């Protein structure tokens, strides 16, 4: 595990890393946003944005990497909602939102994640209800 404590920004050119399969940012406390070009990473299978405490929102293009199977947005204090494109991640099996204290809602499109087998909402204190579509997730344990 590599910690990127002083990393302030990812550049749009990250979208040029066409063969990138995993991206892990741990404890990048200055990162506030992820470039939309991350949606061009068609081979991205795992994305960890853990302890990126100032991350305000996941990129709107998060639903574009068609092969994304694991997404971790744990301990991001300012994330209030997920992108509406989250439901486009047809291969997503694991979604970790641990201790996203201000996460208020999950978008209805989460019901489209038919491959999802693990959803971790531990410590998500602000979620008052789950979308009705979550009942469509047959593999969720």
DSSP file (Angstrom, degrees, kcal/mol; ACC not computed):
  #  RESIDUE AA STRUCTURE BP1 BP2  ACC     N-H-->O    O-->H-N    N-H-->O    O-->H-N    TCO  KAPPA ALPHA  PHI   PSI    X-CA   Y-CA   Z-CA
    1    1 A X              0   0    0      0, 0.0     2,-0.5     0, 0.0     0, 0.0   0.000 360.0 360.0 360.0 130.5    0.0    0.0    0.0
    2    2 A X        -     0   0    0     22,-0.1    24,-0.6     2,-0.0     2,-0.4  -0.936 360.0-146.1-110.9 129.2    1.3    3.4   -1.0
    3    3 A X  B     -a   26   0A   0     -2,-0.5    24,-0.2    22,-0.1     3,-0.2  -0.793   8.1-166.7 -95.3 137.1    0.1    6.5    0.8
    4    4 A X    >   +     0   0    0     22,-2.7     3,-1.4    -2,-0.4    23,-0.1  -0.445  25.7 155.3-117.5  55.7   -0.2    9.7   -1.2
    5    5 A X  T 3  S+     0   0    0      1,-0.3    25,-0.4    23,-0.2    24,-0.3   0.790  73.6  40.3 -58.5 -33.5   -0.6   12.1    1.6
    6    6 A X  T 3  S+     0   0    0     -3,-0.2     2,-0.3    23,-0.1    -1,-0.3   0.409  81.3 122.2-100.6   2.6    0.7   15.2   -0.3
    7    7 A X    <   +     0   0    0     -3,-1.4    23,-0.6     1,-0.2    24,-0.3  -0.501  32.9 177.2 -66.9 126.8   -0.9   14.5   -3.6
    8    8 A X        +     0   0    0      1,-0.3    24,-0.4    -2,-0.3     2,-0.3   0.681  57.2   9.9-104.7 -23.6   -3.0   17.5   -4.5
    9    9 A X        -     0   0    0     22,-0.1     2,-0.4    23,-0.1    -1,-0.3  -0.990  50.1-143.0-160.7 143.1   -4.4   16.7   -8.0
   10   10 A X        -     0   0    0     23,-0.4     2,-0.2    -2,-0.3    25,-0.1  -0.919  36.7-129.0-101.5 137.7   -4.7   14.0  -10.6
   11   11 A X    >   -     0   0    0     -2,-0.4     3,-2.1     1,-0.1     4,-0.2  -0.520  16.1-115.0 -89.2 156.3   -4.4   15.4  -14.1
   12   12 A X  G >  S+     0   0    0      1,-0.3     3,-2.0    -2,-0.2     4,-0.1   0.772 108.9  77.0 -55.9 -27.5   -6.9   14.9  -16.9
   13   13 A X  G >   +     0   0    0      1,-0.3     3,-2.2     2,-0.2    -1,-0.3   0.577  67.8  87.7 -65.3  -7.3   -4.1   13.0  -18.8
   14   14 A X  G X  S+     0   0    0     -3,-2.1     3,-1.7     1,-0.3    -1,-0.3   0.803  75.9  69.9 -59.8 -25.9   -4.7   10.0  -16.5
   15   15 A X  G <  S+     0   0    0     -3,-2.0    -1,-0.3     1,-0.3    -2,-0.2   0.646  86.1  67.0 -65.0 -15.0   -7.3    9.1  -19.2
   16   16 A X  G <  S+     0   0    0     -3,-2.2     2,-2.2     1,-0.2    -1,-0.3   0.575  72.9  91.3 -81.9 -10.1   -4.4    8.3  -21.5
   17   17 A X    X   +     0   0    0     -3,-1.7     3,-2.1    -4,-0.2    -1,-0.2  -0.466  55.2 170.3 -83.0  69.1   -3.3    5.4  -19.4
   18   18 A X  T 3   +     0   0    0     -2,-2.2    25,-0.4     1,-0.3    -1,-0.2   0.678  69.6  47.9 -62.4 -21.9   -5.4    3.0  -21.5
   19   19 A X  T 3  S+     0   0    0     -3,-0.2    -1,-0.3    23,-0.1     2,-0.2   0.420  77.4 128.1 -98.2   1.2   -4.1   -0.2  -20.0
   20   20 A X    <   +     0   0    0     -3,-2.1    23,-0.3     1,-0.2     3,-0.1  -0.387  27.5 172.9 -61.8 125.7   -4.3    0.9  -16.3
   21   21 A X        +     0   0    0      1,-0.3    24,-3.3    23,-0.2    25,-1.8   0.666  62.3  32.5-109.0 -22.7   -6.2   -1.8  -14.4
   22   22 A X  E     - b   0  46A   0     23,-0.2     2,-0.4    22,-0.2    -1,-0.3  -0.999  55.1-177.1-138.3 139.1   -5.9   -0.7  -10.8
   23   23 A X  E     - b   0  47A   0     23,-2.1    25,-2.8    -2,-0.4     2,-0.5  -0.984   8.1-178.0-135.0 123.7   -5.7    2.8   -9.3
   24   24 A X  E     + b   0  48A   0     -2,-0.4     2,-0.5    23,-0.2    25,-0.2  -0.977   8.4 178.0-128.0 120.8   -5.2    3.2   -5.5
   25   25 A X  E     - b   0  49A   0     23,-2.8    25,-1.9    -2,-0.5     2,-0.5  -0.974  11.2-176.8-119.8 114.6   -5.1    6.5   -3.7
   26   26 A X  E     -ab   3  50A   0    -24,-0.6   -22,-2.7    -2,-0.5    25,-0.2  -0.945  65.8  -8.3-115.5 130.3   -4.7    6.1    0.1
   27   27 A X  S    S+     0   0    0     23,-2.4     2,-1.6    -2,-0.5    25,-0.2   0.831  73.7 157.5  56.6  38.0   -4.7    9.0    2.5
   28   28 A X    >   +     0   0    0     22,-0.4     3,-1.3     1,-0.2    26,-0.3  -0.631  12.4 174.2 -88.6  78.0   -4.6   11.7   -0.3
   29   29 A X  T 3   +     0   0    0     -2,-1.6    -1,-0.2   -24,-0.3    25,-0.1   0.618  69.3  53.0 -69.1 -13.9   -6.0   14.3    2.1
   30   30 A X  T 3  S+     0   0    0    -23,-0.6     2,-0.4   -25,-0.4    -1,-0.3   0.599  79.7 106.7 -96.5 -11.9   -5.7   17.2   -0.4
   31   31 A X    <   +     0   0    0     -3,-1.3    23,-0.3   -24,-0.3   -22,-0.1  -0.532  35.7 169.0 -70.1 124.4   -7.5   15.5   -3.3
   32   32 A X        +     0   0    0    -24,-0.4    24,-2.7    -2,-0.4    25,-0.6   0.644  63.0  14.4-107.3 -23.3  -11.0   17.2   -3.7
   33   33 A X        -     0   0    0     22,-0.2     2,-0.4    23,-0.1   -23,-0.4  -0.985  62.2-132.2-151.0 159.3  -12.0   15.7   -7.1
   34   34 A X        -     0   0    0     23,-0.5   -23,-0.1    -2,-0.3   -22,-0.0  -0.946  40.4-105.7-112.5 132.5  -11.1   13.0   -9.6
   35   35 A X    >   -     0   0    0     -2,-0.4     3,-1.7     1,-0.1     4,-0.2  -0.227  19.2-127.7 -60.5 145.3  -10.8   14.0  -13.2
   36   36 A X  G >  S+     0   0    0      1,-0.3     3,-2.1     2,-0.2    -1,-0.1   0.733 101.9  79.1 -63.8 -21.6  -13.7   13.0  -15.5
   37   37 A X  G >  S+     0   0    0      1,-0.3     3,-2.2     2,-0.2    -1,-0.3   0.637  70.1  82.9 -63.6 -12.3  -11.1   11.4  -17.8
   38   38 A X  G X  S+     0   0    0     -3,-1.7     3,-1.6     1,-0.3    -1,-0.3   0.778  77.4  71.4 -61.9 -23.2  -11.0    8.5  -15.5
   39   39 A X  G <  S+     0   0    0     -3,-2.1    -1,-0.3     1,-0.3    -2,-0.2   0.627  86.5  64.4 -66.5 -13.4  -14.0    7.3  -17.3
   40   40 A X  G <  S+     0   0    0     -3,-2.2     2,-1.9    -4,-0.1    -1,-0.3   0.512  71.8 101.4 -87.0  -5.1  -11.8    6.6  -20.3
   41   41 A X    X   +     0   0    0     -3,-1.6     3,-1.6    -4,-0.2    -1,-0.1  -0.561  46.4 173.5 -83.0  81.8   -9.9    3.9  -18.5
   42   42 A X  T 3  S+     0   0    0     -2,-1.9    25,-0.5     1,-0.3    -1,-0.2   0.638  74.5  50.4 -68.1 -16.4  -11.8    0.9  -20.0
   43   43 A X  T 3  S+     0   0    0    -25,-0.4     2,-0.4   -23,-0.3    -1,-0.3   0.357  77.3 125.0-102.4   4.2   -9.5   -1.7  -18.4
   44   44 A X    <   +     0   0    0     -3,-1.6    23,-0.2     1,-0.2   -23,-0.2  -0.510  24.6 164.0 -68.0 119.8   -9.8   -0.3  -14.9
   45   45 A X        +     0   0    0    -24,-3.3    24,-2.8    -2,-0.4    25,-1.9   0.695  62.3  35.0-108.0 -27.9  -11.0   -3.1  -12.7
   46   46 A X  E     -bc  22  70A   0    -25,-1.8   -23,-2.1    23,-0.2     2,-0.4  -0.994  57.3-178.8-135.7 131.2  -10.3   -1.8   -9.2
   47   47 A X  E     -bc  23  71A   0     23,-2.3    25,-2.7    -2,-0.4     2,-0.5  -0.963   4.2-173.9-132.1 115.0  -10.4    1.8   -7.9
   48   48 A X  E     +bc  24  72A   0    -25,-2.8   -23,-2.8    -2,-0.4     2,-0.3  -0.944  13.9 167.8-109.4 120.6   -9.5    2.6   -4.3
   49   49 A X  E     +b   25   0A   0     23,-3.2     2,-0.4    -2,-0.5     3,-0.4  -0.739  25.5 165.5-125.5  79.5  -10.1    6.1   -3.0
   50   50 A X  E     +b   26   0A   0    -25,-1.9   -23,-2.4    -2,-0.3   -22,-0.4  -0.839  59.9   0.4-110.4 132.5   -9.6    5.4    0.7
   51   51 A X  S    S+     0   0    0     23,-2.2     2,-1.4    -2,-0.4    -1,-0.2   0.780  78.4 142.3  60.3  29.0   -9.0    8.1    3.3
   52   52 A X    >   +     0   0    0     22,-0.6     3,-2.3    -3,-0.4    -1,-0.2  -0.631  28.3 178.4 -90.4  73.1   -9.3   10.8    0.7
   53   53 A X  T 3   +     0   0    0     -2,-1.4    24,-0.7     1,-0.3    25,-0.6   0.672  68.7  48.2 -61.9 -23.4  -11.1   12.8    3.4
   54   54 A X  T 3  S+     0   0    0    -26,-0.3     2,-0.3   -23,-0.3    -1,-0.3   0.358  74.8 127.8 -99.1   5.8  -11.6   16.0    1.3
   55   55 A X    <   -     0   0    0     -3,-2.3    23,-0.6     1,-0.2    24,-0.2  -0.479  40.9-167.4 -62.6 123.1  -13.0   14.2   -1.8
   56   56 A X        -     0   0    0    -24,-2.7    24,-0.5     1,-0.3     2,-0.3   0.837  61.6 -13.6 -87.1 -35.3  -16.2   16.0   -2.5
   57   57 A X        -     0   0    0    -25,-0.6   -23,-0.5    22,-0.2    -1,-0.3  -0.973  68.0-104.4-162.5 150.1  -17.8   13.6   -5.0
   58   58 A X        -     0   0    0     23,-0.4     4,-0.0    -2,-0.3    23,-0.0  -0.452  60.1 -83.5 -70.9 156.4  -16.8   10.7   -7.2
   59   59 A X    >   -     0   0    0      1,-0.1     3,-1.7   -24,-0.1    24,-0.2  -0.292  29.7-127.0 -63.4 145.8  -16.4   11.7  -10.9
   60   60 A X  G >  S+     0   0    0      1,-0.3     3,-0.6     2,-0.1    25,-0.2   0.755 109.7  61.4 -61.7 -24.1  -19.6   11.8  -12.9
   61   61 A X  G >   +     0   0    0      1,-0.2     3,-2.3     2,-0.1     4,-0.5   0.272  67.9 112.3 -86.3  12.3  -17.9    9.5  -15.4
   62   62 A X  G <  S+     0   0    0     -3,-1.7     3,-0.3     1,-0.3    -1,-0.2   0.756  70.8  60.3 -60.3 -24.0  -17.5    6.7  -12.8
   63   63 A X  G <  S+     0   0    0     -3,-0.6    -1,-0.3     1,-0.2    27,-0.2   0.515  88.5  76.8 -80.6  -3.8  -20.0    4.5  -14.7
   64   64 A X    <   +     0   0    0     -3,-2.3     2,-1.0    25,-0.1    -1,-0.2   0.879  63.4  87.6 -80.9 -38.6  -17.9    4.5  -17.9
   65   65 A X    >   -     0   0    0     -4,-0.5     3,-1.7    -3,-0.3   -23,-0.1  -0.453  64.6-162.5 -64.5 103.3  -15.1    2.0  -17.1
   66   66 A X  T 3  S+     0   0    0     -2,-1.0    25,-0.3     1,-0.3    -1,-0.2   0.681  81.6  50.7 -65.1 -18.7  -17.0   -1.1  -18.3
   67   67 A X  T 3  S+     0   0    0    -25,-0.5     2,-0.3   -23,-0.2    -1,-0.3   0.364  72.6 132.4-102.5   6.1  -14.8   -3.6  -16.4
   68   68 A X    <   +     0   0    0     -3,-1.7    23,-0.3     1,-0.2   -23,-0.2  -0.410  19.5 164.8 -62.9 119.9  -14.8   -1.9  -13.0
   69   69 A X        +     0   0    0    -24,-2.8    24,-2.6    -2,-0.3    25,-1.9   0.618  61.3  38.8-110.8 -18.9  -15.4   -4.7  -10.5
   70   70 A X  E     +cd  46  94A   0    -25,-1.9   -23,-2.3    23,-0.2     2,-0.4  -0.991  56.8 177.2-139.7 128.8  -14.4   -3.0   -7.2
   71   71 A X  E     -cd  47  95A   0     23,-2.3    25,-2.7    -2,-0.4     2,-0.5  -0.987   3.5-176.1-132.4 122.0  -14.9    0.5   -6.0
   72   72 A X  E     +cd  48  96A   0    -25,-2.7   -23,-3.2    -2,-0.4    25,-0.2  -0.974  15.9 162.7-121.5 118.9  -13.9    1.8   -2.6
   73   73 A X    >   +     0   0    0     23,-3.0     3,-0.7    -2,-0.5   -23,-0.1  -0.160  28.0 163.8-119.5  35.5  -14.7    5.3   -1.5
   74   74 A X  T 3   +     0   0    0      1,-0.2   -23,-2.2    22,-0.1   -22,-0.6  -0.232  55.8   7.7 -68.1 143.0  -14.2    4.8    2.2
   75   75 A X  T 3  S+     0   0    0     23,-3.3     2,-0.8     1,-0.2    -1,-0.2   0.846  76.0 149.0  58.2  42.9  -13.7    7.5    4.7
   76   76 A X    X   -     0   0    0     -3,-0.7     3,-0.8    22,-0.2    26,-0.4  -0.909  30.6-163.6-102.6 105.7  -14.5   10.4    2.4
   77   77 A X  T 3  S+     0   0    0     -2,-0.8    25,-0.3   -24,-0.7    -1,-0.1   0.749  79.3  44.9 -64.0 -28.6  -16.1   13.0    4.7
   78   78 A X  T 3  S+     0   0    0    -23,-0.6     2,-0.4   -25,-0.6    -1,-0.2   0.513  76.5 113.4-103.2  -4.7  -17.7   15.2    2.1
   79   79 A X    <   +     0   0    0     -3,-0.8    23,-0.2   -24,-0.2   -22,-0.2  -0.554  31.2 169.5 -71.1 122.6  -19.4   12.7   -0.3
   80   80 A X        +     0   0    0    -24,-0.5    24,-2.9    -2,-0.4    25,-1.3   0.675  63.1   4.1-104.8 -25.6  -23.1   13.2    0.0
   81   81 A X  B     -f  105   0B   0     22,-0.2   -23,-0.4    23,-0.2    -1,-0.3  -0.979  69.2-114.4-154.4 163.7  -24.3   11.1   -3.0
   82   82 A X        -     0   0    0     23,-0.6   -22,-0.1    -2,-0.3   -23,-0.0  -0.671  46.4 -86.7 -98.6 157.7  -22.9    8.8   -5.7
   83   83 A X    >   -     0   0    0     -2,-0.3     3,-1.6   -24,-0.2     4,-0.2  -0.253  30.2-124.5 -59.2 147.2  -23.1    9.6   -9.4
   84   84 A X  G >  S+     0   0    0      1,-0.3     3,-0.7     2,-0.1    -1,-0.1   0.692 109.2  68.5 -66.2 -17.2  -26.2    8.6  -11.2
   85   85 A X  G >   +     0   0    0      1,-0.2     3,-2.3   -25,-0.2    -1,-0.3   0.483  68.7  97.0 -81.1  -1.4  -24.0    6.7  -13.5
   86   86 A X  G X  S+     0   0    0     -3,-1.6     3,-1.6     1,-0.3    -1,-0.2   0.843  74.4  64.4 -56.2 -33.4  -23.1    4.2  -10.8
   87   87 A X  G <  S+     0   0    0     -3,-0.7    -1,-0.3     1,-0.3    -2,-0.1   0.565  88.2  69.4 -68.9  -7.8  -25.8    1.9  -12.2
   88   88 A X  G <   +     0   0    0     -3,-2.3     2,-2.0     1,-0.1    -1,-0.3   0.510  68.4 100.7 -86.3  -5.3  -23.9    1.5  -15.4
   89   89 A X    X   +     0   0    0     -3,-1.6     3,-1.8    -4,-0.2    26,-0.2  -0.522  46.9 172.6 -82.7  77.0  -21.1   -0.6  -13.7
   90   90 A X  T 3  S+     0   0    0     -2,-2.0    25,-0.3     1,-0.3    -1,-0.2   0.688  74.7  45.7 -63.1 -21.8  -22.4   -3.9  -14.9
   91   91 A X  T 3  S+     0   0    0    -25,-0.3     2,-0.4   -23,-0.3    -1,-0.3   0.347  79.0 127.2-103.4   4.8  -19.4   -5.9  -13.6
   92   92 A X    <   +     0   0    0     -3,-1.8   -23,-0.2     1,-0.2   -22,-0.2  -0.487  21.4 162.7 -68.6 120.1  -19.2   -4.2  -10.2
   93   93 A X        +     0   0    0    -24,-2.6    24,-2.5    -2,-0.4    25,-1.8   0.640  62.8  42.1-107.4 -22.9  -19.1   -6.9   -7.5
   94   94 A X  E     +de  70 118A   0    -25,-1.9   -23,-2.3    23,-0.2     2,-0.5  -0.985  54.6 177.7-136.5 125.1  -17.9   -4.9   -4.5
   95   95 A X  E     -de  71 119A   0     23,-2.8    25,-2.6    -2,-0.4     2,-0.6  -0.966   9.0-170.4-128.4 113.8  -18.8   -1.4   -3.4
   96   96 A X  E     +de  72 120A   0    -25,-2.7   -23,-3.0    -2,-0.5    25,-0.1  -0.917  20.3 159.4-110.5 118.7  -17.2   -0.1   -0.2
   97   97 A X    >   +     0   0    0     23,-2.9     3,-1.4    -2,-0.6     6,-0.1  -0.159  21.7 169.6-124.7  36.0  -18.5    3.2    1.3
   98   98 A X  T 3   -     0   0    0      1,-0.3   -23,-3.3   -24,-0.1   -22,-0.2  -0.255  66.6  -5.9 -59.6 130.0  -17.2    2.6    4.8
   99   99 A X  T 3  S+     0   0    0     23,-3.6     2,-1.6     1,-0.2    -1,-0.3   0.786  74.9 152.4  54.7  35.5  -17.5    5.7    7.1
  100  100 A X    X   -     0   0    0     -3,-1.4     3,-2.0    22,-0.3    26,-0.3  -0.699  25.9-174.1 -86.3  81.4  -18.7    8.1    4.4
  101  101 A X  T 3  S+     0   0    0     -2,-1.6    25,-0.7     1,-0.3    -1,-0.2   0.715  73.1  43.2 -58.0 -30.0  -20.4   10.0    7.3
  102  102 A X  T 3  S+     0   0    0    -26,-0.4     2,-0.5   -25,-0.3    -1,-0.3   0.359  76.2 126.0-102.1   5.4  -22.2   12.5    5.1
  103  103 A X    <   +     0   0    0     -3,-2.0    23,-0.2     1,-0.2   -23,-0.2  -0.523  32.5 176.6 -64.7 117.2  -23.4   10.1    2.4
  104  104 A X        +     0   0    0    -24,-2.9    24,-0.8    -2,-0.5    25,-0.4   0.755  53.4   8.6 -98.2 -28.5  -27.2   10.8    2.4
  105  105 A X  B     -f   81   0B   0    -25,-1.3   -23,-0.6    22,-0.1     2,-0.4  -0.995  51.9-136.3-154.0 156.2  -28.4    8.6   -0.4
  106  106 A X        -     0   0    0     23,-0.3    25,-0.1    -2,-0.3   -22,-0.1  -0.950  42.8-110.9-108.5 135.4  -27.7    5.9   -2.9
  107  107 A X    >   -     0   0    0     -2,-0.4     3,-2.2   -24,-0.2     4,-0.2  -0.326  21.3-118.1 -67.5 147.9  -29.1    6.5   -6.3
  108  108 A X  G >  S+     0   0    0      1,-0.3     3,-1.9     2,-0.2    -1,-0.1   0.773 108.4  75.6 -54.5 -28.3  -32.0    4.3   -7.5
  109  109 A X  G >   +     0   0    0      1,-0.3     3,-2.3     2,-0.2    -1,-0.3   0.613  70.0  86.3 -65.0  -9.7  -29.7    3.1  -10.4
  110  110 A X  G X  S+     0   0    0     -3,-2.2     3,-1.7     1,-0.3    -1,-0.3   0.786  75.8  70.6 -60.6 -24.0  -27.9    0.9   -7.8
  111  111 A X  G <  S+     0   0    0     -3,-1.9    -1,-0.3     1,-0.3    -2,-0.2   0.623  86.5  65.7 -66.5 -12.5  -30.6   -1.6   -8.5
  112  112 A X  G <  S+     0   0    0     -3,-2.3     2,-1.9     1,-0.1    -1,-0.3   0.498  72.9  97.7 -85.2  -4.6  -29.0   -2.1  -12.0
  113  113 A X    X   +     0   0    0     -3,-1.7     3,-1.6     1,-0.2    -1,-0.1  -0.501  44.7 165.0 -85.8  71.8  -25.9   -3.6  -10.4
  114  114 A X  T 3  S+     0   0    0     -2,-1.9    25,-0.3     1,-0.3    -1,-0.2   0.677  71.8  53.4 -67.0 -18.3  -26.9   -7.2  -10.9
  115  115 A X  T 3  S+     0   0    0    -25,-0.3    -1,-0.3   -26,-0.2     2,-0.2   0.549  78.3 121.6 -90.7  -8.1  -23.3   -8.5  -10.3
  116  116 A X    <   +     0   0    0     -3,-1.6    23,-0.3     1,-0.2   -23,-0.2  -0.363  24.0 160.9 -62.9 122.2  -23.0   -6.7   -6.9
  117  117 A X        +     0   0    0    -24,-2.5    24,-1.8     1,-0.3     2,-0.4   0.528  63.1  42.8-116.7 -12.7  -22.3   -9.2   -4.2
  118  118 A X  E     +e   94   0A   0    -25,-1.8   -23,-2.8    22,-0.2     2,-0.5  -0.959  52.6 172.0-142.1 121.2  -20.9   -6.9   -1.4
  119  119 A X  E     -e   95   0A   0     -2,-0.4     2,-0.7   -25,-0.2   -23,-0.2  -0.979  13.0-166.7-125.9 115.2  -22.1   -3.5   -0.3
  120  120 A X  E     +e   96   0A   0    -25,-2.6   -23,-2.9    -2,-0.5    -2,-0.0  -0.905  21.6 159.5-110.8 110.3  -20.4   -2.1    2.8
  121  121 A X    >   +     0   0    0     -2,-0.7     3,-2.2   -25,-0.1     6,-0.1   0.061  20.3 153.6-112.9  20.4  -22.2    0.9    4.3
  122  122 A X  T 3  S+     0   0    0      1,-0.3   -23,-3.6   -24,-0.1   -22,-0.3  -0.290  72.2   9.1 -56.0 127.4  -20.6    0.6    7.8
  123  123 A X  T 3  S+     0   0    0    -25,-0.2     2,-1.7     1,-0.2    -1,-0.3   0.574  81.8 138.0  79.9   9.7  -20.5    4.0    9.5
  124  124 A X    X   +     0   0    0     -3,-2.2     3,-1.0     1,-0.2    -1,-0.2  -0.630  25.1 172.1 -85.7  80.6  -22.6    5.8    6.9
  125  125 A X  T 3   +     0   0    0     -2,-1.7    -1,-0.2     1,-0.2   -23,-0.1   0.696  64.2  57.4 -68.2 -24.2  -24.5    7.7    9.6
  126  126 A X  T 3  S+     0   0    0    -25,-0.7     2,-0.5   -26,-0.3    -1,-0.2   0.571  74.6 106.7 -91.2  -8.6  -26.5   10.0    7.3
  127  127 A X    <   +     0   0    0     -3,-1.0   -22,-0.1     1,-0.2   -23,-0.1  -0.591  40.3 176.6 -73.2 121.3  -28.2    7.4    5.2
  128  128 A X        +     0   0    0    -24,-0.8     2,-0.3    -2,-0.5    -1,-0.2   0.750  63.3   3.4 -96.9 -28.7  -31.9    7.4    6.2
  129  129 A X        -     0   0    0    -25,-0.4   -23,-0.3   -23,-0.0    -1,-0.3  -0.990  66.1-123.1-153.8 158.6  -33.2    4.9    3.7
  130  130 A X        -     0   0    0     -2,-0.3   -22,-0.1    -3,-0.1   -23,-0.0  -0.755  42.1 -94.9-101.2 150.8  -32.1    2.6    0.9
  131  131 A X    >   -     0   0    0     -2,-0.3     3,-1.7     1,-0.1     4,-0.2  -0.309  28.6-123.6 -63.4 148.7  -33.5    2.9   -2.6
  132  132 A X  G >  S+     0   0    0      1,-0.3     3,-1.3     2,-0.2    -1,-0.1   0.768 108.0  68.1 -63.5 -24.9  -36.3    0.5   -3.3
  133  133 A X  G >  S+     0   0    0      1,-0.2     3,-2.1     2,-0.2    -1,-0.3   0.636  76.1  83.4 -71.0 -12.6  -34.3   -0.9   -6.2
  134  134 A X  G X  S+     0   0    0     -3,-1.7     3,-1.5     1,-0.3    -1,-0.2   0.769  78.2  69.1 -64.1 -22.9  -31.8   -2.5   -3.9
  135  135 A X  G <  S+     0   0    0     -3,-1.3    -1,-0.3     1,-0.3    -2,-0.2   0.618  86.6  67.8 -68.6 -11.8  -34.2   -5.4   -3.5
  136  136 A X  G <  S+     0   0    0     -3,-2.1     2,-1.1    -4,-0.1    -1,-0.3   0.583  72.6 103.2 -81.8 -10.2  -33.4   -6.3   -7.1
  137  137 A X    <   +     0   0    0     -3,-1.5     3,-0.5    -4,-0.2   -23,-0.1  -0.621  46.7 178.1 -80.4 101.5  -29.8   -7.3   -6.2
  138  138 A X  S    S+     0   0    0     -2,-1.1    -1,-0.2     1,-0.2   -23,-0.1   0.743  74.4  47.6 -78.6 -25.6  -29.9  -11.0   -6.1
  139  139 A X  S    S+     0   0    0    -23,-0.3    -1,-0.2   -25,-0.3     2,-0.2   0.456  79.8 123.3 -96.5  -1.6  -26.2  -11.7   -5.3
  140  140 A X              0   0    0     -3,-0.5   -22,-0.2     1,-0.2   -23,-0.1  -0.401 360.0 360.0 -68.7 130.0  -26.0   -9.2   -2.4
  141  141 A X              0   0    0    -24,-1.8    -1,-0.2    -2,-0.2   -23,-0.1   0.368 360.0 360.0-118.2 360.0  -24.8  -10.8    0.9
